[in-house]
Amino acid sequence: MKKLYFFIKLTIFLFSSITIIIFGFYAYAYLTPKENLTTSNQILIYDDEKNLVFENASNATWVKLNNISDNVINATISAEDKNFYKHKGFDYFRILKALFINIKNKSLSQGASTISQQYIKNLYLDFNKTWKRKIEEAFLTFELEVHYSKDEILEGYLNTINYGAGNYGIEAASNYYFNKSSKDLTLAEASILVGIPKNPTYYNPINYYDNAKKRQKLVLNSMVKNKYITENEANNIYNTELEFYGKKENKSLSSIYYYKDAVMQELNSIKTIPNSLIDTGGLKIYTNLNLNNQKILEDNIKNELKDIKDIQVASIVVDPKTGNVSALIGGTDYSKSEFNRVTQAKRQVGSTMKPFLYYSALENGFTASSTFKSEPTTFNLGNNKTYSPKNAGNIYPNKNISLASAIAFSDNIYAVKTHLFLGADSLIDTAKKVGIETVLEPNASLPLGSSEISMIDFANGYVTLANMGKKNHVHLIEKVTDINNNILYEYESDEEEVLNKKYVYILNELLTNTYNYTFVDYASPTMLSINKTITRKYSVKSGSTSFDNWTIGYNNDALVMVWSGYDDNRPTKKNVSIANKNIWAKTIEGILNNTEKTWYTIPDNITASLVNPLSGEINDGNKRVLLFYVNGTEPNT
């Protein structure tokens, strides 16, 4: 009896304490100045000409609540927050119920966020689930509830929520999916749209219709449960055939949303930007996006990959002198997949890792004429471990070949011999120097690209080669201001000379031989197919695994990187590799069209010799190519 009495007293005490605390929060929130919460999540993104290219809460698509169909309002409240008009920001009974179910099932499957809480979450640039963030969100929810009416909160929520495929707000979504205003949506259409924000890609009805229909059924069932419609009406609505529109006015640049997402990811890494948009009233983000470059890249990807089913792509265009990213595409179709393969995916880079190995080799005494024998080889790595790499197509000259030929043919035996001769740390050290942040494993297969690296990270390394050994941080954002134009961040160049420009120049010249007909011998140079497409001089390297195709090339004016493959790691066929190389060649040519043809200035103490491309020797056969050397290291006559 005493225990029961104690338990009752404890319960009353805890209930009273919690009630007082909650009342205190509401009272404090009421006394604070009214924040402009309904517009403070505005994000404006500008291109390199300061033209507005993205606005997540556009005045043009903002609609008043009384101009939104009741079908949307009823479905949203029923599916997301049935007690929205009854609670004061938090549904406490729903929270307790979810807590009980989660404890019972030993999971975190049940949530209890209200529409007010979800609206507040959208005021943050990221969704870190820290206790500090939860407390901030809770207080802002109190503030939202005491300063705004329920209709104002619901209006703001419906005008800013993400409905997938780059559509923010119900009006933009209604126009995109059904080519009509949100005030004209039927319940069949509204119940489909209301289901999307749960997972904007997975529940996109145009690309994942079955998923969207399952979600629609849950929305309709909630409306039946909450007595908005009858079960018979729900069944009829569910079986209504819908026609989807799926078009935008600016459809020619649908890929721009990949650039936008990459901008937001970079924004989250800038320490001077407040995480809460309430602190800024919204943001203006000035980027390096060049719409012409973006369109050229998008058009080439569409044209070259249109007949290859399910293939994905990642590509980036960078100015080597500054590190400015002027174009970026993270997939073949943003409306089908918002996953950004430039910034979020890590893939094996194949032979595109070799240039960093060969820079290290040149720095350690190799020359363009240095030879190793290329033949089927099993390497003894010690501890009873062996490694037997193979050349592409199992093609071997079975004799000594020069470094120049090893690069042109992308010879794997030569690369592994060089790697083991120098020691694994040599390549890793060079990768760190040039700005690649991924931790690389010191194994024998490292120069063949066995490590997985994101394209945005890998771009840092290649920019260093393209900028003659000067490292520049690859970036999309130049400046960020608050909504009143107060500067919050400006990019400052961190250019640093990390490589010897003599060896970088020699390497860059060697990489022009990947499309040189003079090298055709027992094999063909790896980029020979694009020889007639290009009109100027580039350093280019291709790379492949069973699942990945890379083409990376540059001169002193532009760097273009292209990856293609399947998300599920299906093996790719030869047509993917061909398309990948064509995308690269046509994109860099298009970007540099009508610009002066330039190449790197030859550094001091560099000389050139006409030599046999395969052996690297003078007076050896009829073939001759011009190769570059540090004075005194060229082959003897």
Secondary structure as a PSIPRED ss2 file (coil, helix, strand):
# PSIPRED VFORMAT (PSIPRED V4.0)

   1 M C   1.000  0.000  0.000
   2 K H   0.000  1.000  0.000
   3 K H   0.000  1.000  0.000
   4 L H   0.000  1.000  0.000
   5 Y H   0.000  1.000  0.000
   6 F H   0.000  1.000  0.000
   7 F H   0.000  1.000  0.000
   8 I H   0.000  1.000  0.000
   9 K H   0.000  1.000  0.000
  10 L H   0.000  1.000  0.000
  11 T H   0.000  1.000  0.000
  12 I H   0.000  1.000  0.000
  13 F H   0.000  1.000  0.000
  14 L H   0.000  1.000  0.000
  15 F H   0.000  1.000  0.000
  16 S H   0.000  1.000  0.000
  17 S H   0.000  1.000  0.000
  18 I H   0.000  1.000  0.000
  19 T H   0.000  1.000  0.000
  20 I H   0.000  1.000  0.000
  21 I H   0.000  1.000  0.000
  22 I H   0.000  1.000  0.000
  23 F H   0.000  1.000  0.000
  24 G H   0.000  1.000  0.000
  25 F H   0.000  1.000  0.000
  26 Y H   0.000  1.000  0.000
  27 A H   0.000  1.000  0.000
  28 Y H   0.000  1.000  0.000
  29 A H   0.000  1.000  0.000
  30 Y H   0.000  1.000  0.000
  31 L H   0.000  1.000  0.000
  32 T C   1.000  0.000  0.000
  33 P C   1.000  0.000  0.000
  34 K C   1.000  0.000  0.000
  35 E C   1.000  0.000  0.000
  36 N C   1.000  0.000  0.000
  37 L C   1.000  0.000  0.000
  38 T C   1.000  0.000  0.000
  39 T C   1.000  0.000  0.000
  40 S C   1.000  0.000  0.000
  41 N C   1.000  0.000  0.000
  42 Q C   1.000  0.000  0.000
  43 I E   0.000  0.000  1.000
  44 L E   0.000  0.000  1.000
  45 I E   0.000  0.000  1.000
  46 Y E   0.000  0.000  1.000
  47 D C   1.000  0.000  0.000
  48 D C   1.000  0.000  0.000
  49 E C   1.000  0.000  0.000
  50 K C   1.000  0.000  0.000
  51 N C   1.000  0.000  0.000
  52 L E   0.000  0.000  1.000
  53 V E   0.000  0.000  1.000
  54 F E   0.000  0.000  1.000
  55 E E   0.000  0.000  1.000
  56 N C   1.000  0.000  0.000
  57 A C   1.000  0.000  0.000
  58 S C   1.000  0.000  0.000
  59 N C   1.000  0.000  0.000
  60 A C   1.000  0.000  0.000
  61 T C   1.000  0.000  0.000
  62 W C   1.000  0.000  0.000
  63 V C   1.000  0.000  0.000
  64 K C   1.000  0.000  0.000
  65 L H   0.000  1.000  0.000
  66 N H   0.000  1.000  0.000
  67 N H   0.000  1.000  0.000
  68 I C   1.000  0.000  0.000
  69 S C   1.000  0.000  0.000
  70 D H   0.000  1.000  0.000
  71 N H   0.000  1.000  0.000
  72 V H   0.000  1.000  0.000
  73 I H   0.000  1.000  0.000
  74 N H   0.000  1.000  0.000
  75 A H   0.000  1.000  0.000
  76 T H   0.000  1.000  0.000
  77 I H   0.000  1.000  0.000
  78 S H   0.000  1.000  0.000
  79 A H   0.000  1.000  0.000
  80 E H   0.000  1.000  0.000
  81 D C   1.000  0.000  0.000
  82 K C   1.000  0.000  0.000
  83 N C   1.000  0.000  0.000
  84 F C   1.000  0.000  0.000
  85 Y C   1.000  0.000  0.000
  86 K C   1.000  0.000  0.000
  87 H C   1.000  0.000  0.000
  88 K C   1.000  0.000  0.000
  89 G C   1.000  0.000  0.000
  90 F C   1.000  0.000  0.000
  91 D C   1.000  0.000  0.000
  92 Y H   0.000  1.000  0.000
  93 F H   0.000  1.000  0.000
  94 R H   0.000  1.000  0.000
  95 I H   0.000  1.000  0.000
  96 L H   0.000  1.000  0.000
  97 K H   0.000  1.000  0.000
  98 A H   0.000  1.000  0.000
  99 L H   0.000  1.000  0.000
 100 F H   0.000  1.000  0.000
 101 I H   0.000  1.000  0.000
 102 N H   0.000  1.000  0.000
 103 I H   0.000  1.000  0.000
 104 K H   0.000  1.000  0.000
 105 N H   0.000  1.000  0.000
 106 K C   1.000  0.000  0.000
 107 S C   1.000  0.000  0.000
 108 L C   1.000  0.000  0.000
 109 S C   1.000  0.000  0.000
 110 Q C   1.000  0.000  0.000
 111 G C   1.000  0.000  0.000
 112 A C   1.000  0.000  0.000
 113 S C   1.000  0.000  0.000
 114 T C   1.000  0.000  0.000
 115 I H   0.000  1.000  0.000
 116 S H   0.000  1.000  0.000
 117 Q H   0.000  1.000  0.000
 118 Q H   0.000  1.000  0.000
 119 Y H   0.000  1.000  0.000
 120 I H   0.000  1.000  0.000
 121 K H   0.000  1.000  0.000
 122 N C   1.000  0.000  0.000
 123 L C   1.000  0.000  0.000
 124 Y E   0.000  0.000  1.000
 125 L C   1.000  0.000  0.000
 126 D C   1.000  0.000  0.000
 127 F C   1.000  0.000  0.000
 128 N C   1.000  0.000  0.000
 129 K C   1.000  0.000  0.000
 130 T C   1.000  0.000  0.000
 131 W H   0.000  1.000  0.000
 132 K H   0.000  1.000  0.000
 133 R H   0.000  1.000  0.000
 134 K H   0.000  1.000  0.000
 135 I H   0.000  1.000  0.000
 136 E H   0.000  1.000  0.000
 137 E H   0.000  1.000  0.000
 138 A H   0.000  1.000  0.000
 139 F H   0.000  1.000  0.000
 140 L H   0.000  1.000  0.000
 141 T H   0.000  1.000  0.000
 142 F H   0.000  1.000  0.000
 143 E H   0.000  1.000  0.000
 144 L H   0.000  1.000  0.000
 145 E H   0.000  1.000  0.000
 146 V H   0.000  1.000  0.000
 147 H H   0.000  1.000  0.000
 148 Y C   1.000  0.000  0.000
 149 S C   1.000  0.000  0.000
 150 K H   0.000  1.000  0.000
 151 D H   0.000  1.000  0.000
 152 E H   0.000  1.000  0.000
 153 I H   0.000  1.000  0.000
 154 L H   0.000  1.000  0.000
 155 E H   0.000  1.000  0.000
 156 G H   0.000  1.000  0.000
 157 Y H   0.000  1.000  0.000
 158 L H   0.000  1.000  0.000
 159 N H   0.000  1.000  0.000
 160 T H   0.000  1.000  0.000
 161 I C   1.000  0.000  0.000
 162 N E   0.000  0.000  1.000
 163 Y C   1.000  0.000  0.000
 164 G C   1.000  0.000  0.000
 165 A C   1.000  0.000  0.000
 166 G C   1.000  0.000  0.000
 167 N C   1.000  0.000  0.000
 168 Y E   0.000  0.000  1.000
 169 G C   1.000  0.000  0.000
 170 I H   0.000  1.000  0.000
 171 E H   0.000  1.000  0.000
 172 A H   0.000  1.000  0.000
 173 A H   0.000  1.000  0.000
 174 S H   0.000  1.000  0.000
 175 N H   0.000  1.000  0.000
 176 Y H   0.000  1.000  0.000
 177 Y H   0.000  1.000  0.000
 178 F H   0.000  1.000  0.000
 179 N C   1.000  0.000  0.000
 180 K C   1.000  0.000  0.000
 181 S C   1.000  0.000  0.000
 182 S H   0.000  1.000  0.000
 183 K H   0.000  1.000  0.000
 184 D H   0.000  1.000  0.000
 185 L C   1.000  0.000  0.000
 186 T C   1.000  0.000  0.000
 187 L H   0.000  1.000  0.000
 188 A H   0.000  1.000  0.000
 189 E H   0.000  1.000  0.000
 190 A H   0.000  1.000  0.000
 191 S H   0.000  1.000  0.000
 192 I H   0.000  1.000  0.000
 193 L H   0.000  1.000  0.000
 194 V H   0.000  1.000  0.000
 195 G H   0.000  1.000  0.000
 196 I H   0.000  1.000  0.000
 197 P H   0.000  1.000  0.000
 198 K H   0.000  1.000  0.000
 199 N C   1.000  0.000  0.000
 200 P C   1.000  0.000  0.000
 201 T C   1.000  0.000  0.000
 202 Y C   1.000  0.000  0.000
 203 Y C   1.000  0.000  0.000
 204 N C   1.000  0.000  0.000
 205 P C   1.000  0.000  0.000
 206 I C   1.000  0.000  0.000
 207 N C   1.000  0.000  0.000
 208 Y C   1.000  0.000  0.000
 209 Y H   0.000  1.000  0.000
 210 D H   0.000  1.000  0.000
 211 N H   0.000  1.000  0.000
 212 A H   0.000  1.000  0.000
 213 K H   0.000  1.000  0.000
 214 K H   0.000  1.000  0.000
 215 R H   0.000  1.000  0.000
 216 Q H   0.000  1.000  0.000
 217 K H   0.000  1.000  0.000
 218 L H   0.000  1.000  0.000
 219 V H   0.000  1.000  0.000
 220 L H   0.000  1.000  0.000
 221 N H   0.000  1.000  0.000
 222 S H   0.000  1.000  0.000
 223 M H   0.000  1.000  0.000
 224 V H   0.000  1.000  0.000
 225 K H   0.000  1.000  0.000
 226 N C   1.000  0.000  0.000
 227 K C   1.000  0.000  0.000
 228 Y C   1.000  0.000  0.000
 229 I C   1.000  0.000  0.000
 230 T C   1.000  0.000  0.000
 231 E H   0.000  1.000  0.000
 232 N H   0.000  1.000  0.000
 233 E H   0.000  1.000  0.000
 234 A H   0.000  1.000  0.000
 235 N H   0.000  1.000  0.000
 236 N H   0.000  1.000  0.000
 237 I H   0.000  1.000  0.000
 238 Y H   0.000  1.000  0.000
 239 N C   1.000  0.000  0.000
 240 T C   1.000  0.000  0.000
 241 E C   1.000  0.000  0.000
 242 L C   1.000  0.000  0.000
 243 E C   1.000  0.000  0.000
 244 F C   1.000  0.000  0.000
 245 Y C   1.000  0.000  0.000
 246 G C   1.000  0.000  0.000
 247 K C   1.000  0.000  0.000
 248 K C   1.000  0.000  0.000
 249 E C   1.000  0.000  0.000
 250 N C   1.000  0.000  0.000
 251 K H   0.000  1.000  0.000
 252 S H   0.000  1.000  0.000
 253 L H   0.000  1.000  0.000
 254 S C   1.000  0.000  0.000
 255 S C   1.000  0.000  0.000
 256 I H   0.000  1.000  0.000
 257 Y H   0.000  1.000  0.000
 258 Y H   0.000  1.000  0.000
 259 Y H   0.000  1.000  0.000
 260 K H   0.000  1.000  0.000
 261 D H   0.000  1.000  0.000
 262 A H   0.000  1.000  0.000
 263 V H   0.000  1.000  0.000
 264 M H   0.000  1.000  0.000
 265 Q H   0.000  1.000  0.000
 266 E H   0.000  1.000  0.000
 267 L H   0.000  1.000  0.000
 268 N H   0.000  1.000  0.000
 269 S C   1.000  0.000  0.000
 270 I C   1.000  0.000  0.000
 271 K C   1.000  0.000  0.000
 272 T C   1.000  0.000  0.000
 273 I C   1.000  0.000  0.000
 274 P C   1.000  0.000  0.000
 275 N C   1.000  0.000  0.000
 276 S E   0.000  0.000  1.000
 277 L H   0.000  1.000  0.000
 278 I H   0.000  1.000  0.000
 279 D H   0.000  1.000  0.000
 280 T C   1.000  0.000  0.000
 281 G C   1.000  0.000  0.000
 282 G C   1.000  0.000  0.000
 283 L E   0.000  0.000  1.000
 284 K E   0.000  0.000  1.000
 285 I E   0.000  0.000  1.000
 286 Y E   0.000  0.000  1.000
 287 T E   0.000  0.000  1.000
 288 N C   1.000  0.000  0.000
 289 L C   1.000  0.000  0.000
 290 N C   1.000  0.000  0.000
 291 L H   0.000  1.000  0.000
 292 N H   0.000  1.000  0.000
 293 N H   0.000  1.000  0.000
 294 Q H   0.000  1.000  0.000
 295 K H   0.000  1.000  0.000
 296 I H   0.000  1.000  0.000
 297 L H   0.000  1.000  0.000
 298 E H   0.000  1.000  0.000
 299 D H   0.000  1.000  0.000
 300 N H   0.000  1.000  0.000
 301 I H   0.000  1.000  0.000
 302 K H   0.000  1.000  0.000
 303 N H   0.000  1.000  0.000
 304 E H   0.000  1.000  0.000
 305 L H   0.000  1.000  0.000
 306 K C   1.000  0.000  0.000
 307 D C   1.000  0.000  0.000
 308 I C   1.000  0.000  0.000
 309 K C   1.000  0.000  0.000
 310 D C   1.000  0.000  0.000
 311 I C   1.000  0.000  0.000
 312 Q E   0.000  0.000  1.000
 313 V E   0.000  0.000  1.000
 314 A E   0.000  0.000  1.000
 315 S E   0.000  0.000  1.000
 316 I E   0.000  0.000  1.000
 317 V E   0.000  0.000  1.000
 318 V E   0.000  0.000  1.000
 319 D E   0.000  0.000  1.000
 320 P C   1.000  0.000  0.000
 321 K C   1.000  0.000  0.000
 322 T C   1.000  0.000  0.000
 323 G C   1.000  0.000  0.000
 324 N E   0.000  0.000  1.000
 325 V E   0.000  0.000  1.000
 326 S E   0.000  0.000  1.000
 327 A E   0.000  0.000  1.000
 328 L E   0.000  0.000  1.000
 329 I E   0.000  0.000  1.000
 330 G C   1.000  0.000  0.000
 331 G C   1.000  0.000  0.000
 332 T C   1.000  0.000  0.000
 333 D C   1.000  0.000  0.000
 334 Y C   1.000  0.000  0.000
 335 S C   1.000  0.000  0.000
 336 K C   1.000  0.000  0.000
 337 S C   1.000  0.000  0.000
 338 E C   1.000  0.000  0.000
 339 F C   1.000  0.000  0.000
 340 N C   1.000  0.000  0.000
 341 R C   1.000  0.000  0.000
 342 V C   1.000  0.000  0.000
 343 T C   1.000  0.000  0.000
 344 Q C   1.000  0.000  0.000
 345 A C   1.000  0.000  0.000
 346 K C   1.000  0.000  0.000
 347 R E   0.000  0.000  1.000
 348 Q E   0.000  0.000  1.000
 349 V C   1.000  0.000  0.000
 350 G H   0.000  1.000  0.000
 351 S H   0.000  1.000  0.000
 352 T H   0.000  1.000  0.000
 353 M H   0.000  1.000  0.000
 354 K H   0.000  1.000  0.000
 355 P H   0.000  1.000  0.000
 356 F H   0.000  1.000  0.000
 357 L H   0.000  1.000  0.000
 358 Y H   0.000  1.000  0.000
 359 Y H   0.000  1.000  0.000
 360 S H   0.000  1.000  0.000
 361 A H   0.000  1.000  0.000
 362 L H   0.000  1.000  0.000
 363 E H   0.000  1.000  0.000
 364 N C   1.000  0.000  0.000
 365 G C   1.000  0.000  0.000
 366 F C   1.000  0.000  0.000
 367 T C   1.000  0.000  0.000
 368 A C   1.000  0.000  0.000
 369 S C   1.000  0.000  0.000
 370 S C   1.000  0.000  0.000
 371 T E   0.000  0.000  1.000
 372 F E   0.000  0.000  1.000
 373 K E   0.000  0.000  1.000
 374 S E   0.000  0.000  1.000
 375 E C   1.000  0.000  0.000
 376 P C   1.000  0.000  0.000
 377 T C   1.000  0.000  0.000
 378 T C   1.000  0.000  0.000
 379 F E   0.000  0.000  1.000
 380 N E   0.000  0.000  1.000
 381 L E   0.000  0.000  1.000
 382 G E   0.000  0.000  1.000
 383 N C   1.000  0.000  0.000
 384 N C   1.000  0.000  0.000
 385 K E   0.000  0.000  1.000
 386 T E   0.000  0.000  1.000
 387 Y E   0.000  0.000  1.000
 388 S C   1.000  0.000  0.000
 389 P C   1.000  0.000  0.000
 390 K C   1.000  0.000  0.000
 391 N C   1.000  0.000  0.000
 392 A H   0.000  1.000  0.000
 393 G H   0.000  1.000  0.000
 394 N H   0.000  1.000  0.000
 395 I C   1.000  0.000  0.000
 396 Y C   1.000  0.000  0.000
 397 P C   1.000  0.000  0.000
 398 N C   1.000  0.000  0.000
 399 K E   0.000  0.000  1.000
 400 N E   0.000  0.000  1.000
 401 I E   0.000  0.000  1.000
 402 S E   0.000  0.000  1.000
 403 L H   0.000  1.000  0.000
 404 A H   0.000  1.000  0.000
 405 S H   0.000  1.000  0.000
 406 A H   0.000  1.000  0.000
 407 I H   0.000  1.000  0.000
 408 A H   0.000  1.000  0.000
 409 F H   0.000  1.000  0.000
 410 S C   1.000  0.000  0.000
 411 D C   1.000  0.000  0.000
 412 N H   0.000  1.000  0.000
 413 I H   0.000  1.000  0.000
 414 Y H   0.000  1.000  0.000
 415 A H   0.000  1.000  0.000
 416 V H   0.000  1.000  0.000
 417 K H   0.000  1.000  0.000
 418 T H   0.000  1.000  0.000
 419 H H   0.000  1.000  0.000
 420 L H   0.000  1.000  0.000
 421 F H   0.000  1.000  0.000
 422 L H   0.000  1.000  0.000
 423 G C   1.000  0.000  0.000
 424 A H   0.000  1.000  0.000
 425 D H   0.000  1.000  0.000
 426 S H   0.000  1.000  0.000
 427 L H   0.000  1.000  0.000
 428 I H   0.000  1.000  0.000
 429 D H   0.000  1.000  0.000
 430 T H   0.000  1.000  0.000
 431 A H   0.000  1.000  0.000
 432 K H   0.000  1.000  0.000
 433 K H   0.000  1.000  0.000
 434 V H   0.000  1.000  0.000
 435 G C   1.000  0.000  0.000
 436 I C   1.000  0.000  0.000
 437 E C   1.000  0.000  0.000
 438 T C   1.000  0.000  0.000
 439 V C   1.000  0.000  0.000
 440 L C   1.000  0.000  0.000
 441 E C   1.000  0.000  0.000
 442 P C   1.000  0.000  0.000
 443 N C   1.000  0.000  0.000
 444 A C   1.000  0.000  0.000
 445 S C   1.000  0.000  0.000
 446 L H   0.000  1.000  0.000
 447 P H   0.000  1.000  0.000
 448 L H   0.000  1.000  0.000
 449 G C   1.000  0.000  0.000
 450 S C   1.000  0.000  0.000
 451 S C   1.000  0.000  0.000
 452 E E   0.000  0.000  1.000
 453 I E   0.000  0.000  1.000
 454 S C   1.000  0.000  0.000
 455 M H   0.000  1.000  0.000
 456 I H   0.000  1.000  0.000
 457 D H   0.000  1.000  0.000
 458 F H   0.000  1.000  0.000
 459 A H   0.000  1.000  0.000
 460 N H   0.000  1.000  0.000
 461 G H   0.000  1.000  0.000
 462 Y H   0.000  1.000  0.000
 463 V H   0.000  1.000  0.000
 464 T H   0.000  1.000  0.000
 465 L H   0.000  1.000  0.000
 466 A H   0.000  1.000  0.000
 467 N C   1.000  0.000  0.000
 468 M C   1.000  0.000  0.000
 469 G C   1.000  0.000  0.000
 470 K E   0.000  0.000  1.000
 471 K E   0.000  0.000  1.000
 472 N C   1.000  0.000  0.000
 473 H C   1.000  0.000  0.000
 474 V C   1.000  0.000  0.000
 475 H E   0.000  0.000  1.000
 476 L C   1.000  0.000  0.000
 477 I E   0.000  0.000  1.000
 478 E E   0.000  0.000  1.000
 479 K E   0.000  0.000  1.000
 480 V E   0.000  0.000  1.000
 481 T E   0.000  0.000  1.000
 482 D E   0.000  0.000  1.000
 483 I C   1.000  0.000  0.000
 484 N C   1.000  0.000  0.000
 485 N C   1.000  0.000  0.000
 486 N C   1.000  0.000  0.000
 487 I E   0.000  0.000  1.000
 488 L E   0.000  0.000  1.000
 489 Y E   0.000  0.000  1.000
 490 E E   0.000  0.000  1.000
 491 Y C   1.000  0.000  0.000
 492 E C   1.000  0.000  0.000
 493 S C   1.000  0.000  0.000
 494 D C   1.000  0.000  0.000
 495 E C   1.000  0.000  0.000
 496 E E   0.000  0.000  1.000
 497 E E   0.000  0.000  1.000
 498 V C   1.000  0.000  0.000
 499 L C   1.000  0.000  0.000
 500 N C   1.000  0.000  0.000
 501 K H   0.000  1.000  0.000
 502 K H   0.000  1.000  0.000
 503 Y H   0.000  1.000  0.000
 504 V H   0.000  1.000  0.000
 505 Y H   0.000  1.000  0.000
 506 I H   0.000  1.000  0.000
 507 L H   0.000  1.000  0.000
 508 N H   0.000  1.000  0.000
 509 E H   0.000  1.000  0.000
 510 L H   0.000  1.000  0.000
 511 L H   0.000  1.000  0.000
 512 T H   0.000  1.000  0.000
 513 N H   0.000  1.000  0.000
 514 T H   0.000  1.000  0.000
 515 Y H   0.000  1.000  0.000
 516 N C   1.000  0.000  0.000
 517 Y H   0.000  1.000  0.000
 518 T H   0.000  1.000  0.000
 519 F H   0.000  1.000  0.000
 520 V C   1.000  0.000  0.000
 521 D C   1.000  0.000  0.000
 522 Y C   1.000  0.000  0.000
 523 A C   1.000  0.000  0.000
 524 S C   1.000  0.000  0.000
 525 P C   1.000  0.000  0.000
 526 T C   1.000  0.000  0.000
 527 M C   1.000  0.000  0.000
 528 L H   0.000  1.000  0.000
 529 S H   0.000  1.000  0.000
 530 I H   0.000  1.000  0.000
 531 N C   1.000  0.000  0.000
 532 K C   1.000  0.000  0.000
 533 T C   1.000  0.000  0.000
 534 I C   1.000  0.000  0.000
 535 T C   1.000  0.000  0.000
 536 R C   1.000  0.000  0.000
 537 K C   1.000  0.000  0.000
 538 Y C   1.000  0.000  0.000
 539 S E   0.000  0.000  1.000
 540 V E   0.000  0.000  1.000
 541 K E   0.000  0.000  1.000
 542 S E   0.000  0.000  1.000
 543 G E   0.000  0.000  1.000
 544 S E   0.000  0.000  1.000
 545 T C   1.000  0.000  0.000
 546 S C   1.000  0.000  0.000
 547 F C   1.000  0.000  0.000
 548 D E   0.000  0.000  1.000
 549 N E   0.000  0.000  1.000
 550 W E   0.000  0.000  1.000
 551 T E   0.000  0.000  1.000
 552 I E   0.000  0.000  1.000
 553 G E   0.000  0.000  1.000
 554 Y E   0.000  0.000  1.000
 555 N C   1.000  0.000  0.000
 556 N C   1.000  0.000  0.000
 557 D C   1.000  0.000  0.000
 558 A C   1.000  0.000  0.000
 559 L E   0.000  0.000  1.000
 560 V E   0.000  0.000  1.000
 561 M E   0.000  0.000  1.000
 562 V E   0.000  0.000  1.000
 563 W E   0.000  0.000  1.000
 564 S E   0.000  0.000  1.000
 565 G E   0.000  0.000  1.000
 566 Y C   1.000  0.000  0.000
 567 D C   1.000  0.000  0.000
 568 D C   1.000  0.000  0.000
 569 N C   1.000  0.000  0.000
 570 R C   1.000  0.000  0.000
 571 P C   1.000  0.000  0.000
 572 T C   1.000  0.000  0.000
 573 K C   1.000  0.000  0.000
 574 K H   0.000  1.000  0.000
 575 N H   0.000  1.000  0.000
 576 V H   0.000  1.000  0.000
 577 S H   0.000  1.000  0.000
 578 I H   0.000  1.000  0.000
 579 A H   0.000  1.000  0.000
 580 N H   0.000  1.000  0.000
 581 K H   0.000  1.000  0.000
 582 N H   0.000  1.000  0.000
 583 I H   0.000  1.000  0.000
 584 W H   0.000  1.000  0.000
 585 A H   0.000  1.000  0.000
 586 K H   0.000  1.000  0.000
 587 T H   0.000  1.000  0.000
 588 I H   0.000  1.000  0.000
 589 E H   0.000  1.000  0.000
 590 G H   0.000  1.000  0.000
 591 I H   0.000  1.000  0.000
 592 L H   0.000  1.000  0.000
 593 N C   1.000  0.000  0.000
 594 N C   1.000  0.000  0.000
 595 T C   1.000  0.000  0.000
 596 E C   1.000  0.000  0.000
 597 K C   1.000  0.000  0.000
 598 T C   1.000  0.000  0.000
 599 W C   1.000  0.000  0.000
 600 Y C   1.000  0.000  0.000
 601 T C   1.000  0.000  0.000
 602 I C   1.000  0.000  0.000
 603 P C   1.000  0.000  0.000
 604 D C   1.000  0.000  0.000
 605 N C   1.000  0.000  0.000
 606 I E   0.000  0.000  1.000
 607 T E   0.000  0.000  1.000
 608 A E   0.000  0.000  1.000
 609 S E   0.000  0.000  1.000
 610 L E   0.000  0.000  1.000
 611 V E   0.000  0.000  1.000
 612 N C   1.000  0.000  0.000
 613 P C   1.000  0.000  0.000
 614 L C   1.000  0.000  0.000
 615 S C   1.000  0.000  0.000
 616 G C   1.000  0.000  0.000
 617 E C   1.000  0.000  0.000
 618 I C   1.000  0.000  0.000
 619 N C   1.000  0.000  0.000
 620 D C   1.000  0.000  0.000
 621 G C   1.000  0.000  0.000
 622 N C   1.000  0.000  0.000
 623 K C   1.000  0.000  0.000
 624 R C   1.000  0.000  0.000
 625 V E   0.000  0.000  1.000
 626 L E   0.000  0.000  1.000
 627 L E   0.000  0.000  1.000
 628 F E   0.000  0.000  1.000
 629 Y E   0.000  0.000  1.000
 630 V E   0.000  0.000  1.000
 631 N C   1.000  0.000  0.000
 632 G C   1.000  0.000  0.000
 633 T C   1.000  0.000  0.000
 634 E C   1.000  0.000  0.000
 635 P C   1.000  0.000  0.000
 636 N C   1.000  0.000  0.000
 637 T C   1.000  0.000  0.000
